[in-house]
């Protein structure tokens, strides 16, 4: 299936990236950075870091506007309906744009490439495979061998049904002919606690949620990033273990409503790139175990969304998963 960018969004992207044809422009009124998750979570923390850096750089004031609900979709739909003048910005995880449209086609009422102008990613972070400290497996290969030897199906958990970790586990199990039963949680924190307590033999989730407990409450056996993670250099990547197709990192990205003026798109992109280079912002993201990551251009970000959405469409279809 070919996915095309809508006319309004395509016009904005083309103009915004056409060899500097449009001068970068900021806005003169307060801007809202809209997120779909509650205060205190990683989305909120990252949004506040960037809001501070975009203040005075893109708009005189930038406030974080939390719109939690419907697994993040309320915020996305709110920005979709907002005035396209640059004062309403969406910050959202990749899965809202690339995975959920494939998993929940009836519930998702937006299209990242027709209803928005993608501007840039702002950060990225990998996932990890964690087991209890007292588990006999010391490596991921040993865990697979242990699971094969169990008389019944082996439970494992992810932060949510239909999430990237969920599909990572499904596809790994299918590839290796493992008998696994997925246990979906509402977020990673309770799942991590159940791994530490020994109630779960495996959790696949956001690496940063497991790192504080690595070597004490649980053991991290592998990471999904393209390269090893600096804080746990002895933990291999899935690619090193022979599963390069499961390399995956989540990102947060910034988008504007479709038909946003091309100079404003360029202005926001330039402001995000400049903010991402600030040493204190880099350090703050690193404390979250996140990496500052920006797109080369709005067009490059749009291409990334299209590519990843196509990839997850195929994964979801192959997995056979259907939401309840």
Phi and psi restraints in degrees (value plus and minus 20) as a CYANA .aco file:
   2 UNK   PHI    -113.4   -73.4
   2 UNK   PSI     111.2   151.2
   3 UNK   PHI    -126.4   -86.4
   3 UNK   PSI     106.3   146.3
   4 UNK   PHI    -134.2   -94.2
   4 UNK   PSI     133.0   173.0
   5 UNK   PHI    -101.5   -61.5
   5 UNK   PSI     114.6   154.6
   6 UNK   PHI     -81.4   -41.4
   6 UNK   PSI     138.6   178.6
   7 UNK   PHI     -79.3   -39.3
   7 UNK   PSI     -66.1   -26.1
   8 UNK   PHI     -84.6   -44.6
   8 UNK   PSI     -66.5   -26.5
   9 UNK   PHI     -86.7   -46.7
   9 UNK   PSI     -58.8   -18.8
  10 UNK   PHI     -83.9   -43.9
  10 UNK   PSI     -60.8   -20.8
  11 UNK   PHI     -82.3   -42.3
  11 UNK   PSI     -62.0   -22.0
  12 UNK   PHI     -83.6   -43.6
  12 UNK   PSI     -64.1   -24.1
  13 UNK   PHI     -85.6   -45.6
  13 UNK   PSI     -65.6   -25.6
  14 UNK   PHI     -81.6   -41.6
  14 UNK   PSI     -64.4   -24.4
  15 UNK   PHI     -87.9   -47.9
  15 UNK   PSI     -56.5   -16.5
  16 UNK   PHI     -91.2   -51.2
  16 UNK   PSI     -42.1    -2.1
  17 UNK   PHI    -136.3   -96.3
  17 UNK   PSI     -11.5    28.5
  18 UNK   PHI    -102.0   -62.0
  18 UNK   PSI      57.1    97.1
  19 UNK   PHI      27.4    67.4
  19 UNK   PSI      23.9    63.9
  20 UNK   PHI      53.1    93.1
  20 UNK   PSI      -1.5    38.5
  21 UNK   PHI     -82.4   -42.4
  21 UNK   PSI     -50.8   -10.8
  22 UNK   PHI    -128.8   -88.8
  22 UNK   PSI     107.3   147.3
  23 UNK   PHI     -92.3   -52.3
  23 UNK   PSI     118.2   158.2
  24 UNK   PHI     -81.2   -41.2
  24 UNK   PSI     116.4   156.4
  25 UNK   PHI    -152.8  -112.8
  25 UNK   PSI     122.3   162.3
  26 UNK   PHI    -121.8   -81.8
  26 UNK   PSI    -198.2  -158.2
  27 UNK   PHI    -134.4   -94.4
  27 UNK   PSI     137.2   177.2
  28 UNK   PHI    -124.9   -84.9
  28 UNK   PSI     -21.9    18.1
  29 UNK   PHI    -135.8   -95.8
  29 UNK   PSI     146.4   186.4
  30 UNK   PHI     -78.1   -38.1
  30 UNK   PSI     113.7   153.7
  31 UNK   PHI    -125.1   -85.1
  31 UNK   PSI     128.9   168.9
  32 UNK   PHI    -131.6   -91.6
  32 UNK   PSI     110.0   150.0
  33 UNK   PHI    -122.4   -82.4
  33 UNK   PSI      84.2   124.2
  34 UNK   PHI    -111.9   -71.9
  34 UNK   PSI     111.0   151.0
  35 UNK   PHI    -148.0  -108.0
  35 UNK   PSI     138.2   178.2
  36 UNK   PHI    -126.5   -86.5
  36 UNK   PSI       1.0    41.0
  37 UNK   PHI    -154.8  -114.8
  37 UNK   PSI     138.8   178.8
  38 UNK   PHI     -87.5   -47.5
  38 UNK   PSI     142.9   182.9
  39 UNK   PHI     -79.9   -39.9
  39 UNK   PSI     126.0   166.0
  40 UNK   PHI      74.4   114.4
  40 UNK   PSI     -39.9     0.1
  41 UNK   PHI     -99.4   -59.4
  41 UNK   PSI     156.1   196.1
  42 UNK   PHI     -83.6   -43.6
  42 UNK   PSI     -57.4   -17.4
  43 UNK   PHI     -80.1   -40.1
  43 UNK   PSI     -63.9   -23.9
  44 UNK   PHI     -85.7   -45.7
  44 UNK   PSI     -63.9   -23.9
  45 UNK   PHI     -83.8   -43.8
  45 UNK   PSI     -66.4   -26.4
  46 UNK   PHI     -83.9   -43.9
  46 UNK   PSI     -61.4   -21.4
  47 UNK   PHI     -80.6   -40.6
  47 UNK   PSI     -61.1   -21.1
  48 UNK   PHI     -88.8   -48.8
  48 UNK   PSI     -55.1   -15.1
  49 UNK   PHI     -82.2   -42.2
  49 UNK   PSI     -66.1   -26.1
  50 UNK   PHI     -93.6   -53.6
  50 UNK   PSI     -55.4   -15.4
  51 UNK   PHI     -78.3   -38.3
  51 UNK   PSI     -61.5   -21.5
  52 UNK   PHI     -82.3   -42.3
  52 UNK   PSI     -60.2   -20.2
  53 UNK   PHI     -98.4   -58.4
  53 UNK   PSI     -45.2    -5.2
  54 UNK   PHI    -103.3   -63.3
  54 UNK   PSI     -36.5     3.5
  55 UNK   PHI     -86.5   -46.5
  55 UNK   PSI     101.2   141.2
  56 UNK   PHI      65.0   105.0
  56 UNK   PSI     -37.4     2.6
  57 UNK   PHI    -117.5   -77.5
  57 UNK   PSI     -54.7   -14.7
  58 UNK   PHI    -142.2  -102.2
  58 UNK   PSI     -55.7   -15.7
  59 UNK   PHI    -164.6  -124.6
  59 UNK   PSI     135.4   175.4
  60 UNK   PHI     -81.4   -41.4
  60 UNK   PSI     -54.0   -14.0
  61 UNK   PHI    -159.7  -119.7
  61 UNK   PSI     122.0   162.0
  62 UNK   PHI    -151.2  -111.2
  62 UNK   PSI      99.2   139.2
  63 UNK   PHI    -133.4   -93.4
  63 UNK   PSI     128.4   168.4
  64 UNK   PHI    -108.5   -68.5
  64 UNK   PSI     107.0   147.0
  65 UNK   PHI    -136.7   -96.7
  65 UNK   PSI      80.4   120.4
  66 UNK   PHI    -101.3   -61.3
  66 UNK   PSI     107.0   147.0
  67 UNK   PHI    -148.0  -108.0
  67 UNK   PSI      45.4    85.4
  68 UNK   PHI     -88.3   -48.3
  68 UNK   PSI     135.3   175.3
  69 UNK   PHI     114.6   154.6
  69 UNK   PSI     131.5   171.5
  70 UNK   PHI      32.8    72.8
  70 UNK   PSI      21.3    61.3
  71 UNK   PHI      37.3    77.3
  71 UNK   PSI      12.3    52.3
  72 UNK   PHI      78.5   118.5
  72 UNK   PSI     -30.5     9.5
  73 UNK   PHI     -92.6   -52.6
  73 UNK   PSI     -47.3    -7.3
  74 UNK   PHI     -80.3   -40.3
  74 UNK   PSI     -63.0   -23.0
  75 UNK   PHI     -84.2   -44.2
  75 UNK   PSI     -63.7   -23.7
  76 UNK   PHI     -81.2   -41.2
  76 UNK   PSI     -65.5   -25.5
  77 UNK   PHI     -88.2   -48.2
  77 UNK   PSI     -51.2   -11.2
  78 UNK   PHI     -85.1   -45.1
  78 UNK   PSI     -61.7   -21.7
  79 UNK   PHI     -92.0   -52.0
  79 UNK   PSI     -55.9   -15.9
  80 UNK   PHI     -74.8   -34.8
  80 UNK   PSI     -59.4   -19.4
  81 UNK   PHI    -107.3   -67.3
  81 UNK   PSI     -25.3    14.7
  82 UNK   PHI     -96.4   -56.4
  82 UNK   PSI     142.1   182.1
  83 UNK   PHI     -84.6   -44.6
  83 UNK   PSI     115.6   155.6
  84 UNK   PHI    -109.4   -69.4
  84 UNK   PSI      38.0    78.0
  85 UNK   PHI    -131.0   -91.0
  85 UNK   PSI     -14.7    25.3
  86 UNK   PHI      72.9   112.9
  86 UNK   PSI     -25.0    15.0
  87 UNK   PHI    -111.4   -71.4
  87 UNK   PSI     -23.8    16.2
  88 UNK   PHI    -144.8  -104.8
  88 UNK   PSI      94.5   134.5
  89 UNK   PHI    -138.0   -98.0
  89 UNK   PSI     116.3   156.3
  90 UNK   PHI    -117.6   -77.6
  90 UNK   PSI     109.2   149.2
  91 UNK   PHI    -134.7   -94.7
  91 UNK   PSI     101.7   141.7
  92 UNK   PHI    -164.7  -124.7
  92 UNK   PSI     131.7   171.7
  93 UNK   PHI     -87.2   -47.2
  93 UNK   PSI     135.2   175.2
  94 UNK   PHI     -75.9   -35.9
  94 UNK   PSI     -61.2   -21.2
  95 UNK   PHI     -79.8   -39.8
  95 UNK   PSI     -47.7    -7.7
  96 UNK   PHI     -83.7   -43.7
  96 UNK   PSI     -48.2    -8.2
  97 UNK   PHI    -123.4   -83.4
  97 UNK   PSI     -45.7    -5.7
  98 UNK   PHI    -133.6   -93.6
  98 UNK   PSI     -52.8   -12.8
  99 UNK   PHI    -119.8   -79.8
  99 UNK   PSI     -72.4   -32.4
 100 UNK   PHI     -78.4   -38.4
 100 UNK   PSI     -57.5   -17.5
 101 UNK   PHI     -79.8   -39.8
 101 UNK   PSI     -46.6    -6.6
 102 UNK   PHI    -105.6   -65.6
 102 UNK   PSI     -49.3    -9.3
 103 UNK   PHI    -106.1   -66.1
 103 UNK   PSI     -60.4   -20.4
 104 UNK   PHI    -141.8  -101.8
 104 UNK   PSI      43.0    83.0
 105 UNK   PHI     -81.8   -41.8
 105 UNK   PSI     -46.4    -6.4
 106 UNK   PHI    -101.7   -61.7
 106 UNK   PSI     -51.9   -11.9
 107 UNK   PHI    -104.4   -64.4
 107 UNK   PSI     -52.4   -12.4
 108 UNK   PHI     -98.9   -58.9
 108 UNK   PSI      97.4   137.4
 109 UNK   PHI    -134.5   -94.5
 109 UNK   PSI      17.4    57.4
 110 UNK   PHI    -167.2  -127.2
 110 UNK   PSI     139.1   179.1
 111 UNK   PHI    -152.2  -112.2
 111 UNK   PSI     102.9   142.9
 112 UNK   PHI     -80.5   -40.5
 112 UNK   PSI     -47.0    -7.0
 113 UNK   PHI    -123.9   -83.9
 113 UNK   PSI     -22.5    17.5
 114 UNK   PHI    -138.6   -98.6
 114 UNK   PSI     -50.9   -10.9
 115 UNK   PHI    -116.7   -76.7
 115 UNK   PSI     -26.0    14.0
 116 UNK   PHI    -160.5  -120.5
 116 UNK   PSI     142.7   182.7
 117 UNK   PHI    -129.7   -89.7
 117 UNK   PSI      87.2   127.2
 118 UNK   PHI     -81.2   -41.2
 118 UNK   PSI     117.4   157.4
 119 UNK   PHI    -129.7   -89.7
 119 UNK   PSI     -77.0   -37.0
 120 UNK   PHI    -190.7  -150.7
 120 UNK   PSI     133.0   173.0
 121 UNK   PHI     -92.0   -52.0
 121 UNK   PSI     139.9   179.9
 122 UNK   PHI    -142.7  -102.7
 122 UNK   PSI     -44.2    -4.2
 123 UNK   PHI    -186.7  -146.7
 123 UNK   PSI     148.4   188.4
 124 UNK   PHI    -164.1  -124.1
 124 UNK   PSI     141.4   181.4
 125 UNK   PHI    -178.9  -138.9
 125 UNK   PSI     126.7   166.7
 126 UNK   PHI    -114.8   -74.8
 126 UNK   PSI     157.5   197.5
 127 UNK   PHI    -132.5   -92.5
 127 UNK   PSI     146.3   186.3
 128 UNK   PHI    -159.8  -119.8
 128 UNK   PSI     144.9   184.9
 129 UNK   PHI    -128.7   -88.7
 129 UNK   PSI      96.9   136.9
 130 UNK   PHI    -140.7  -100.7
 130 UNK   PSI     120.7   160.7
 131 UNK   PHI    -149.6  -109.6
 131 UNK   PSI     142.4   182.4
 132 UNK   PHI     -81.8   -41.8
 132 UNK   PSI     131.4   171.4
 133 UNK   PHI     -80.6   -40.6
 133 UNK   PSI     -52.1   -12.1
 134 UNK   PHI    -109.6   -69.6
 134 UNK   PSI     -10.9    29.1
 135 UNK   PHI     -90.8   -50.8
 135 UNK   PSI     121.8   161.8
 136 UNK   PHI     -87.8   -47.8
 136 UNK   PSI     -41.7    -1.7
 137 UNK   PHI     -96.3   -56.3
 137 UNK   PSI     107.7   147.7
 138 UNK   PHI    -121.7   -81.7
 138 UNK   PSI     -34.6     5.4
 139 UNK   PHI    -154.4  -114.4
 139 UNK   PSI     145.3   185.3
 140 UNK   PHI     -86.5   -46.5
 140 UNK   PSI     -57.3   -17.3
 141 UNK   PHI     -80.7   -40.7
 141 UNK   PSI     -60.2   -20.2
 142 UNK   PHI     -86.6   -46.6
 142 UNK   PSI     -54.8   -14.8
 143 UNK   PHI     -85.8   -45.8
 143 UNK   PSI     -62.4   -22.4
 144 UNK   PHI     -80.1   -40.1
 144 UNK   PSI     -63.1   -23.1
 145 UNK   PHI     -83.7   -43.7
 145 UNK   PSI     -60.0   -20.0
 146 UNK   PHI     -82.0   -42.0
 146 UNK   PSI     -64.0   -24.0
 147 UNK   PHI     -83.5   -43.5
 147 UNK   PSI     -58.6   -18.6
 148 UNK   PHI     -83.6   -43.6
 148 UNK   PSI     -50.1   -10.1
 149 UNK   PHI    -103.5   -63.5
 149 UNK   PSI     -26.6    13.4
 150 UNK   PHI     -95.5   -55.5
 150 UNK   PSI     121.7   161.7
 151 UNK   PHI     -90.8   -50.8
 151 UNK   PSI     -45.6    -5.6
 152 UNK   PHI    -140.5  -100.5
 152 UNK   PSI     156.0   196.0
 153 UNK   PHI     -83.5   -43.5
 153 UNK   PSI     124.0   164.0
 154 UNK   PHI    -117.6   -77.6
 154 UNK   PSI     105.0   145.0
 155 UNK   PHI     -96.0   -56.0
 155 UNK   PSI     129.5   169.5
 156 UNK   PHI    -170.9  -130.9
 156 UNK   PSI     139.8   179.8
 157 UNK   PHI    -147.0  -107.0
 157 UNK   PSI     135.3   175.3
 158 UNK   PHI    -154.8  -114.8
 158 UNK   PSI     148.7   188.7
 159 UNK   PHI     -87.4   -47.4
 159 UNK   PSI     -42.7    -2.7
 160 UNK   PHI    -188.8  -148.8
 160 UNK   PSI     129.2   169.2
 161 UNK   PHI     -86.9   -46.9
 161 UNK   PSI     116.4   156.4
 162 UNK   PHI      63.0   103.0
 162 UNK   PSI     -11.3    28.7
 163 UNK   PHI    -108.8   -68.8
 163 UNK   PSI     148.4   188.4
 164 UNK   PHI     -79.9   -39.9
 164 UNK   PSI     -66.0   -26.0
 165 UNK   PHI     -80.0   -40.0
 165 UNK   PSI     -56.0   -16.0
 166 UNK   PHI     -78.3   -38.3
 166 UNK   PSI     -70.7   -30.7
 167 UNK   PHI     -91.6   -51.6
 167 UNK   PSI     -49.1    -9.1
 168 UNK   PHI     -80.6   -40.6
 168 UNK   PSI     -65.9   -25.9
 169 UNK   PHI     -86.2   -46.2
 169 UNK   PSI     -62.2   -22.2
 170 UNK   PHI     -78.5   -38.5
 170 UNK   PSI     -69.0   -29.0
 171 UNK   PHI     -90.5   -50.5
 171 UNK   PSI     -54.1   -14.1
 172 UNK   PHI     -84.3   -44.3
 172 UNK   PSI     -63.9   -23.9
 173 UNK   PHI     -82.3   -42.3
 173 UNK   PSI     -61.1   -21.1
 174 UNK   PHI     -86.0   -46.0
 174 UNK   PSI     -62.7   -22.7
 175 UNK   PHI     -81.2   -41.2
 175 UNK   PSI     -57.6   -17.6
 176 UNK   PHI    -120.9   -80.9
 176 UNK   PSI     -13.2    26.8
 177 UNK   PHI      35.4    75.4
 177 UNK   PSI      26.0    66.0
 178 UNK   PHI    -114.8   -74.8
 178 UNK   PSI     126.9   166.9
 179 UNK   PHI    -115.2   -75.2
 179 UNK   PSI      78.0   118.0
 180 UNK   PHI    -142.8  -102.8
 180 UNK   PSI     129.1   169.1
 181 UNK   PHI    -141.7  -101.7
 181 UNK   PSI     100.2   140.2
 182 UNK   PHI     -98.1   -58.1
 182 UNK   PSI     114.6   154.6
 183 UNK   PHI    -137.7   -97.7
 183 UNK   PSI      81.8   121.8
 184 UNK   PHI     -98.1   -58.1
 184 UNK   PSI     119.0   159.0
 185 UNK   PHI    -133.0   -93.0
 185 UNK   PSI     150.4   190.4
 186 UNK   PHI    -123.3   -83.3
 186 UNK   PSI      57.9    97.9
 187 UNK   PHI      83.2   123.2
 187 UNK   PSI     141.8   181.8
 188 UNK   PHI    -101.7   -61.7
 188 UNK   PSI     -50.0   -10.0
 189 UNK   PHI     -78.2   -38.2
 189 UNK   PSI     -69.3   -29.3
 190 UNK   PHI     -85.6   -45.6
 190 UNK   PSI     -52.0   -12.0
 191 UNK   PHI     -86.8   -46.8
 191 UNK   PSI     -61.7   -21.7
 192 UNK   PHI     -80.5   -40.5
 192 UNK   PSI     -61.9   -21.9
 193 UNK   PHI     -84.2   -44.2
 193 UNK   PSI     -55.2   -15.2
 194 UNK   PHI     -92.6   -52.6
 194 UNK   PSI     -50.7   -10.7
 195 UNK   PHI     -86.2   -46.2
 195 UNK   PSI     -67.2   -27.2
 196 UNK   PHI     -79.3   -39.3
 196 UNK   PSI     -58.1   -18.1
 197 UNK   PHI     -97.5   -57.5
 197 UNK   PSI     -26.4    13.6
 198 UNK   PHI      63.0   103.0
 198 UNK   PSI      -9.7    30.3
 199 UNK   PHI    -103.5   -63.5
 199 UNK   PSI     -33.4     6.6
 200 UNK   PHI    -149.0  -109.0
 200 UNK   PSI     117.0   157.0
 201 UNK   PHI    -107.8   -67.8
 201 UNK   PSI     -31.4     8.6
 202 UNK   PHI    -180.6  -140.6
 202 UNK   PSI     116.2   156.2
 203 UNK   PHI    -149.8  -109.8
 203 UNK   PSI     111.3   151.3
 204 UNK   PHI    -132.1   -92.1
 204 UNK   PSI      96.8   136.8
 205 UNK   PHI    -184.0  -144.0
 205 UNK   PSI    -189.3  -149.3
 206 UNK   PHI     -80.5   -40.5
 206 UNK   PSI     106.8   146.8
 207 UNK   PHI     -79.2   -39.2
 207 UNK   PSI     -59.6   -19.6
 208 UNK   PHI     -82.8   -42.8
 208 UNK   PSI     -45.1    -5.1
 209 UNK   PHI     -97.1   -57.1
 209 UNK   PSI     -38.6     1.4
 210 UNK   PHI    -118.8   -78.8
 210 UNK   PSI     -47.0    -7.0
 211 UNK   PHI     -75.4   -35.4
 211 UNK   PSI     -62.6   -22.6
 212 UNK   PHI     -81.4   -41.4
 212 UNK   PSI     -38.7     1.3
 213 UNK   PHI    -126.9   -86.9
 213 UNK   PSI     -21.3    18.7
 214 UNK   PHI     -84.6   -44.6
 214 UNK   PSI     107.1   147.1
 215 UNK   PHI      67.9   107.9
 215 UNK   PSI     -27.2    12.8
 216 UNK   PHI    -140.0  -100.0
 216 UNK   PSI     -86.1   -46.1
 217 UNK   PHI    -113.6   -73.6
 217 UNK   PSI     -46.6    -6.6
 218 UNK   PHI    -167.6  -127.6
 218 UNK   PSI     153.5   193.5
 219 UNK   PHI    -146.4  -106.4
 219 UNK   PSI     106.4   146.4
 220 UNK   PHI    -108.5   -68.5
 220 UNK   PSI     104.0   144.0
 221 UNK   PHI    -119.6   -79.6
 221 UNK   PSI     -43.6    -3.6
 222 UNK   PHI    -184.1  -144.1
 222 UNK   PSI     139.3   179.3
 223 UNK   PHI    -145.2  -105.2
 223 UNK   PSI     135.8   175.8
 224 UNK   PHI    -115.7   -75.7
 224 UNK   PSI     -20.8    19.2
 225 UNK   PHI     -90.8   -50.8
 225 UNK   PSI     143.8   183.8
 226 UNK   PHI     -89.9   -49.9
 226 UNK   PSI     -47.9    -7.9
 227 UNK   PHI    -149.4  -109.4
 227 UNK   PSI     145.6   185.6
 228 UNK   PHI     -83.4   -43.4
 228 UNK   PSI     130.9   170.9
 229 UNK   PHI    -105.4   -65.4
 229 UNK   PSI     113.2   153.2
 230 UNK   PHI     -78.3   -38.3
 230 UNK   PSI     -57.3   -17.3
 231 UNK   PHI     -96.9   -56.9
 231 UNK   PSI     -36.8     3.2
 232 UNK   PHI    -153.1  -113.1
 232 UNK   PSI      44.8    84.8
 233 UNK   PHI     -82.9   -42.9
 233 UNK   PSI     -37.4     2.6
 234 UNK   PHI    -106.5   -66.5
 234 UNK   PSI     -25.8    14.2
 235 UNK   PHI    -110.2   -70.2
 235 UNK   PSI     104.0   144.0
 236 UNK   PHI     -97.5   -57.5
 236 UNK   PSI     142.0   182.0
 237 UNK   PHI    -106.5   -66.5
 237 UNK   PSI     141.0   181.0
 238 UNK   PHI     -80.9   -40.9
 238 UNK   PSI     -55.9   -15.9
 239 UNK   PHI     -81.4   -41.4
 239 UNK   PSI     -61.7   -21.7
 240 UNK   PHI     -82.6   -42.6
 240 UNK   PSI     -49.3    -9.3
 241 UNK   PHI    -109.2   -69.2
 241 UNK   PSI     -13.3    26.7
 242 UNK   PHI      76.1   116.1
 242 UNK   PSI      -2.8    37.2
 243 UNK   PHI    -148.8  -108.8
 243 UNK   PSI      38.5    78.5
 244 UNK   PHI     -83.2   -43.2
 244 UNK   PSI     -45.2    -5.2
 245 UNK   PHI     -88.2   -48.2
 245 UNK   PSI     -34.6     5.4
 246 UNK   PHI    -120.3   -80.3
 246 UNK   PSI     -11.9    28.1
 247 UNK   PHI     -80.7   -40.7
 247 UNK   PSI     107.5   147.5
 248 UNK   PHI    -176.9  -136.9
 248 UNK   PSI     118.6   158.6
 249 UNK   PHI    -155.4  -115.4
 249 UNK   PSI     118.0   158.0
 250 UNK   PHI    -102.7   -62.7
 250 UNK   PSI     132.5   172.5
 251 UNK   PHI    -157.8  -117.8
 251 UNK   PSI     137.5   177.5
 252 UNK   PHI    -123.1   -83.1
 252 UNK   PSI     119.8   159.8
 253 UNK   PHI    -152.7  -112.7
 253 UNK   PSI     137.5   177.5
 254 UNK   PHI    -129.7   -89.7
 254 UNK   PSI     113.7   153.7
 255 UNK   PHI    -157.5  -117.5
 255 UNK   PSI     134.3   174.3
 256 UNK   PHI    -134.6   -94.6
 256 UNK   PSI     139.4   179.4
 257 UNK   PHI     -80.6   -40.6
 257 UNK   PSI     130.1   170.1
 258 UNK   PHI     -74.7   -34.7
 258 UNK   PSI     126.7   166.7
 259 UNK   PHI      57.5    97.5
 259 UNK   PSI      -7.6    32.4
 260 UNK   PHI     -81.5   -41.5
 260 UNK   PSI     120.4   160.4
 261 UNK   PHI     -77.5   -37.5
 261 UNK   PSI     116.7   156.7
 262 UNK   PHI     -75.8   -35.8
 262 UNK   PSI     -62.5   -22.5
 263 UNK   PHI     -82.6   -42.6
 263 UNK   PSI     -53.8   -13.8
 264 UNK   PHI     -89.9   -49.9
 264 UNK   PSI     -59.3   -19.3
 265 UNK   PHI     -77.7   -37.7
 265 UNK   PSI     -66.7   -26.7
 266 UNK   PHI     -84.4   -44.4
 266 UNK   PSI     -59.5   -19.5
 267 UNK   PHI     -84.5   -44.5
 267 UNK   PSI     -61.9   -21.9
 268 UNK   PHI     -88.2   -48.2
 268 UNK   PSI     -60.8   -20.8
 269 UNK   PHI     -79.9   -39.9
 269 UNK   PSI     -66.3   -26.3
 270 UNK   PHI     -82.8   -42.8
 270 UNK   PSI     -58.8   -18.8
 271 UNK   PHI     -88.1   -48.1
 271 UNK   PSI     -59.8   -19.8
 272 UNK   PHI     -85.2   -45.2
 272 UNK   PSI     -64.3   -24.3
 273 UNK   PHI     -81.3   -41.3
 273 UNK   PSI     -64.5   -24.5
 274 UNK   PHI     -83.1   -43.1
 274 UNK   PSI     -62.7   -22.7
 275 UNK   PHI     -82.8   -42.8
 275 UNK   PSI     -58.6   -18.6
 276 UNK   PHI     -85.9   -45.9
 276 UNK   PSI     -36.7     3.3
 277 UNK   PHI    -112.9   -72.9
 277 UNK   PSI     -24.2    15.8
 278 UNK   PHI     -90.6   -50.6
 278 UNK   PSI     106.9   146.9
 279 UNK   PHI     -76.9   -36.9
 279 UNK   PSI     -57.9   -17.9
 280 UNK   PHI     -90.7   -50.7
 280 UNK   PSI     -52.8   -12.8
 281 UNK   PHI     -89.5   -49.5
 281 UNK   PSI     -62.4   -22.4
 282 UNK   PHI     -78.2   -38.2
 282 UNK   PSI     -64.9   -24.9
 283 UNK   PHI     -84.8   -44.8
 283 UNK   PSI     -59.9   -19.9
 284 UNK   PHI     -85.7   -45.7
 284 UNK   PSI     -60.1   -20.1
 285 UNK   PHI     -85.5   -45.5
 285 UNK   PSI     -59.0   -19.0
 286 UNK   PHI     -84.1   -44.1
 286 UNK   PSI     -52.7   -12.7
 287 UNK   PHI     -85.6   -45.6
 287 UNK   PSI     -46.3    -6.3
 288 UNK   PHI    -105.6   -65.6
 288 UNK   PSI     -21.6    18.4
 289 UNK   PHI      47.5    87.5
 289 UNK   PSI       9.3    49.3
 290 UNK   PHI    -125.9   -85.9
 290 UNK   PSI     140.7   180.7
 291 UNK   PHI    -137.4   -97.4
 291 UNK   PSI     112.1   152.1
 292 UNK   PHI     -88.0   -48.0
 292 UNK   PSI     110.2   150.2
 293 UNK   PHI    -169.0  -129.0
 293 UNK   PSI     100.7   140.7
 294 UNK   PHI    -142.8  -102.8
 294 UNK   PSI     136.5   176.5
 295 UNK   PHI    -103.5   -63.5
 295 UNK   PSI     129.1   169.1
 296 UNK   PHI     -83.4   -43.4
 296 UNK   PSI     -49.9    -9.9
 297 UNK   PHI    -183.7  -143.7
 297 UNK   PSI     143.8   183.8
 298 UNK   PHI     -78.0   -38.0
 298 UNK   PSI     -58.8   -18.8
 299 UNK   PHI     -82.7   -42.7
 299 UNK   PSI     -60.3   -20.3
 300 UNK   PHI     -83.6   -43.6
 300 UNK   PSI     -57.7   -17.7
 301 UNK   PHI     -86.7   -46.7
 301 UNK   PSI     -62.0   -22.0
 302 UNK   PHI     -81.1   -41.1
 302 UNK   PSI     -61.3   -21.3
 303 UNK   PHI     -84.5   -44.5
 303 UNK   PSI     -57.5   -17.5
 304 UNK   PHI     -83.6   -43.6
 304 UNK   PSI     -64.2   -24.2
 305 UNK   PHI     -80.7   -40.7
 305 UNK   PSI     -66.5   -26.5
 306 UNK   PHI     -79.8   -39.8
 306 UNK   PSI     -66.4   -26.4
 307 UNK   PHI     -82.5   -42.5
 307 UNK   PSI     -65.9   -25.9
 308 UNK   PHI     -90.7   -50.7
 308 UNK   PSI     -54.9   -14.9
 309 UNK   PHI     -85.7   -45.7
 309 UNK   PSI     -60.5   -20.5
 310 UNK   PHI     -81.9   -41.9
 310 UNK   PSI     -63.2   -23.2
 311 UNK   PHI     -82.6   -42.6
 311 UNK   PSI     -66.3   -26.3
 312 UNK   PHI     -90.2   -50.2
 312 UNK   PSI     -49.2    -9.2
 313 UNK   PHI     -78.1   -38.1
 313 UNK   PSI     -65.2   -25.2
 314 UNK   PHI     -87.7   -47.7
 314 UNK   PSI     -59.1   -19.1
 315 UNK   PHI     -85.0   -45.0
 315 UNK   PSI     -66.2   -26.2
 316 UNK   PHI     -81.2   -41.2
 316 UNK   PSI     -63.4   -23.4
 317 UNK   PHI     -83.0   -43.0
 317 UNK   PSI     -64.5   -24.5
 318 UNK   PHI     -87.5   -47.5
 318 UNK   PSI     -52.0   -12.0
 319 UNK   PHI     -88.7   -48.7
 319 UNK   PSI     -47.2    -7.2
 320 UNK   PHI      57.4    97.4
 320 UNK   PSI     -12.6    27.4
 321 UNK   PHI     -91.9   -51.9
 321 UNK   PSI     115.5   155.5
 322 UNK   PHI    -151.5  -111.5
 322 UNK   PSI     113.9   153.9
 323 UNK   PHI     -87.8   -47.8
 323 UNK   PSI     127.2   167.2
